[in-house]
Structure formats: C-alpha cells, structure tokens
Amino acid sequence: GGIQPQTRQALENLKASLERAGGSMDRVLKCTVFLASFDEWAAMNEVYVTFFENKPARTAVGNAGMGPETRVEIECIAAAPD
C-alpha cells in the first residue's frame, strides 16, 4: 500500500486499541516511528500529524530490516485513562 496508507492503518489500529482501553489519541505521550527509508519521512508525516491535536514527543529510527512490504511501524506510549 505504500507509506501513507500504512501510516494511516498503523495509527487507526493504535486509536482503536486506545479506545478499547478507555483512552484516546490525546493521551499519547510519545511515539517511535520506524521507517524502512528516511526518504519517506515527509509523506509519512503528512498522515501522522492529522491524528494528533496535541503533538506527542516523537523519535524516528531507520529500520532496513523490516519485511519487504513494510514501510513503517509506529510504537506509542500513552497515559492510562483516569
């Protein structure tokens, strides 16, 4: 699907997981973005920023060892719901 559809799906999955636990994307404190290629940073970021009203801290890491079809993986830390 490419970097943008994969970014959107990763963040939709995260959003759904947070909502099942009673949380939301506003509770995300930090994300680590693993990219198959840093050349795709701008395209990934176009989608990424639409998911966060309050921008969490972020780290990006190159990961050439991902599967051949995988362009991005996103790991996030969120505060527990009240």
N, C-alpha and C positions, 0 to 999 in steps of 0.2 A: 503493500500500500504506500510506501514512502514515509518520509519523516513526519509530515504534517498529520496524515491520518493515524499513524502510530502514536504520535504525541497526544492527539485528541483521545484515542482509545485508552491510553495509559491513564490519563487524567480523569476520564469518565469512570474508569474502574476504581480509581482512588476515591473519587467523590462518592460513588455508590457504597464502598466499604465504610467510609466515614459516616455516611448517613445511616447505614445499618447499625452502627455502634452509637448512634445518637449525636454524632458530631457533624461538622461541616467543613468546607474548604477554608472558612475563616479561622479555623482552629489550627491550620498547618503552620508550623514554626520554621521548618527548614526542609529543603528538598535537595537531593543529589541527583543530577541528571547525567546519565551515562550515554555518550554518543559514539556511534560507530565512526563518525567523521566530524571533526570540528567545522568542516566546510558547511555543514547543515545547521549550524548554530542559529543563524538568523531565521531560517524557515521554521525551526522548532520553536524559537522564541515567539514568533508571531502567534502561534496557537497557545503556548504556555501562558502568556500574560493575560489572555482572555478568561482564564479560570480563577484568577486571584484578584480580589478587590484590594485586600491588604497583602502586599507582596512579602512573602516569607524570605528568609535568608536562603541563598542558593549556592551550590557548588556544582561545577561541571567537570566531568572526567572523561577522557578519551578511553574507549574500550574496544580495541580492534578484535578482541576475542569473542564478541557476540556472534550469534548464529548468522548465517549468510543473509537472511531476510530481515533480521532485526536491526533497526536503525537507532532506536532509543529505548532506554529503560529509565524509570523515574522512581526514586525511593523518597518517601517523605516521613517526617516526624510531626505528629500533631498532639496538641494538648488534649487531655481527656475531657469529655463533656462534664459540665457542672452537675 
